[in-house]
Amino acid sequence: MATTRSTELMNEMLIAGDKNGCGPIALALLTDTNLAGSAYGRARAALAAQGRHTGKGTPMYMTRRAFRHRGFHLVDVTCDLRDLGAKTVQSLAWTLKKHDMMGKYLIRVRGHVCAAMGGIVHDWSSGTKKHLLEVYEVSEIYRGEDFTDQELYNNVE
């Protein structure tokens, strides 16, 4: 189900003249708590700093680096969720609700990434049978502005 927030981000993507913007949309949904201004623009800039070109897809290594740079850590939970019955995006949505998994998740399927928060997949692909390749639980590394970029980089590499 495309939620109101994901629809807003999709509209921001279209206004910015971008396409293949699933990476910036997922990054904005999972990391941007500031609702003022363009969350899509901030996420797009974070991925551009990692090498993403406007209108092109985002390789997963760039997405991982952008999450780290924004102060978030990705933990691969694919095997755990498959053991609970999640094989597709649709069954992942059911599994998250059934097991009360209210965290934040980055979901990778072939050619696409999306976000899940609060037990809901926030994307147009939520009801599809796209097979899961990877699912990452997203958690904050730190709070506040106490770290410099170099200190953050040293803590996660």
Secondary structure, DSSP 8 states (H G I E B T S, - for coil): ---HHHHHHHHHHHHTT--S-HHHHHHHHHH----SS-HHHHHHHHHHTTT--TTS---HHHHHHHHHHTTEEEEE-HHHHHHTT--BHHHHHHHHHHTT--SEEEEEETTEEEEEETTEEESGGGGS--BEEEEEEEEES--SS---HHHHHHHH-
